[in-house]
Amino acid sequence: MDTRTGGIAAEREPGKKKKDEPATKLVWAWTLEALTDSETKIEAIADIEDDGKTLAGLRLSQSITPAMDVYFDKETSRLMRIDWRSDIHRFSEWKQQDNIWYPARCVGFKKSTGKPWYVSEIVELHRIDSLPEGLEATGSK
C-alpha cells in the first residue's frame, strides 16, 4: 500500500506522465490559471447554496473536457468548490502567508454517494526563490 497517496498506488511507471491526467486539470483550475487561458470558454451558471453560503458559479469549457463548474463565495470571492466529472471538491480552512490566501484543506466527494473519498491538507508551506532543476514554469499564455 502506498501511504503517500492514501493507499492508492500509482498505475504508471515513476517519472512518466499519464496523458490527460485529470488531476492536472483540477489543479490548473484550483490555481485559477484556467480562467486566464484564452482557450477557456467561461459562462455564468446558477448560484448554489453550500454549507450555508451562497456560491456564484462559472462553467469552464473548451480547454477543459468535460466542462468544469467552479464556485466562489459571493462574500469573499474565494474558490469554495469545483464540480467536475464524478466528483465534488470542497476547499476550506483558508490561511494567509506572504499576503496570499490559500485553502489549506480540500475534501473530494463522489457525486453518486455524497461520501468523501480523499482529504488533502497543506500542513506547511514554504515559498521558493526558483524552481528546482528540471521543472519549468508554464504561466499564462
C-alpha positions in Angstrom: 0.0 0.0 0.0 1.3 3.5 -0.9 0.8 5.6 2.2 1.7 8.8 0.4 -1.5 8.6 -1.8 -3.9 7.4 0.9 -3.5 3.8 -0.1 -3.9 4.4 -3.8 -0.9 3.1 -5.7 0.2 4.8 -8.9 -0.7 2.8 -12.0 2.2 4.1 -14.1 6.0 3.9 -14.0 7.7 6.5 -11.8 8.6 9.6 -13.7 6.2 9.0 -16.6 3.3 11.4 -17.0 -0.1 9.9 -17.8 -1.6 11.6 -20.8 -4.6 13.8 -19.9 -4.2 13.1 -16.1 -7.5 14.6 -14.6 -5.6 15.8 -11.5 -3.6 18.2 -13.8 -6.8 19.9 -15.0 -8.2 20.0 -11.5 -5.1 21.7 -10.1 -5.0 24.1 -13.1 -8.5 25.2 -12.2 -7.7 25.3 -8.4 -4.9 27.8 -9.1 -7.4 29.8 -11.2 -5.0 29.7 -14.1 -7.7 28.1 -16.3 -9.7 31.3 -16.0 -6.9 33.3 -17.7 -6.3 30.8 -20.6 -7.5 32.3 -23.9 -8.9 28.9 -24.9 -11.2 28.6 -21.9 -14.8 29.4 -22.5 -16.3 30.9 -19.4 -20.1 31.2 -18.7 -22.0 32.1 -15.6 -24.2 29.4 -14.2 -26.8 29.5 -11.4 -25.8 30.2 -7.8 -25.9 27.3 -5.4 -26.2 27.1 -1.6 -23.4 25.0 0.0 -22.7 24.7 3.7 -24.9 27.8 4.5 -23.2 30.0 1.9 -24.3 31.3 -1.4 -21.8 30.5 -4.1 -21.5 32.1 -7.6 -20.8 29.6 -10.3 -18.8 29.6 -13.5 -18.7 26.8 -16.1 -15.2 26.3 -17.8 -15.1 24.5 -21.1 -13.2 24.1 -24.3 -9.8 24.0 -22.6 -11.3 21.5 -20.1 -13.3 18.5 -21.2 -15.8 17.7 -19.9 -16.9 21.2 -18.7 -15.9 22.0 -15.1 -18.1 24.0 -12.7 -16.3 26.3 -10.2 -18.0 28.1 -7.4 -16.9 31.1 -5.4 -18.1 32.6 -2.1 -20.2 35.6 -3.0 -18.9 37.5 0.1 -15.2 36.7 -0.1 -14.7 35.7 -3.8 -12.7 32.7 -2.6 -12.9 29.4 -4.5 -15.0 27.1 -2.4 -15.9 24.2 -4.7 -15.2 22.5 -8.0 -17.7 20.1 -9.5 -16.1 18.0 -12.2 -16.6 14.6 -13.7 -17.9 12.4 -10.9 -16.6 14.4 -8.0 -17.2 17.5 -5.9 -14.1 19.1 -4.4 -14.7 21.5 -1.4 -12.0 24.0 -0.3 -11.8 25.3 3.2 -9.6 26.3 6.2 -8.3 29.4 4.4 -4.9 30.6 5.6 -2.6 33.5 4.7 1.1 33.5 4.0 3.1 36.3 2.5 -0.2 38.2 1.9 -1.5 35.3 -0.2 -4.6 33.4 0.9 -4.9 29.7 0.1 -7.2 26.9 1.1 -5.3 24.6 3.4 -7.9 21.8 3.1 -9.7 20.1 0.2 -12.1 17.2 0.5 -13.2 15.2 -2.5 -16.7 13.7 -2.5 -18.2 11.3 -5.0 -21.3 12.8 -6.6 -23.1 9.4 -6.7 -22.9 8.8 -3.0 -22.0 12.1 -1.4 -19.3 10.3 0.6 -15.7 11.7 0.9 -13.0 9.7 -0.9 -10.0 11.9 -0.2 -8.8 14.6 2.1 -5.9 16.9 1.2 -4.3 19.2 3.8 -1.5 21.7 3.5 0.3 21.5 6.8 3.3 23.5 5.9 4.0 25.9 3.1 7.4 27.4 2.0 7.9 29.9 -0.8 10.8 29.0 -3.0 13.0 31.5 -4.9 13.3 29.4 -8.0 12.0 26.2 -9.5 14.1 23.0 -8.9 16.2 21.9 -11.9 14.2 20.0 -14.4 11.0 21.9 -13.8 9.8 24.8 -15.9 7.1 27.4 -15.3 4.0 27.2 -17.5 2.5 30.6 -16.6 -0.2 32.4 -18.5 -0.2 32.2 -22.3 
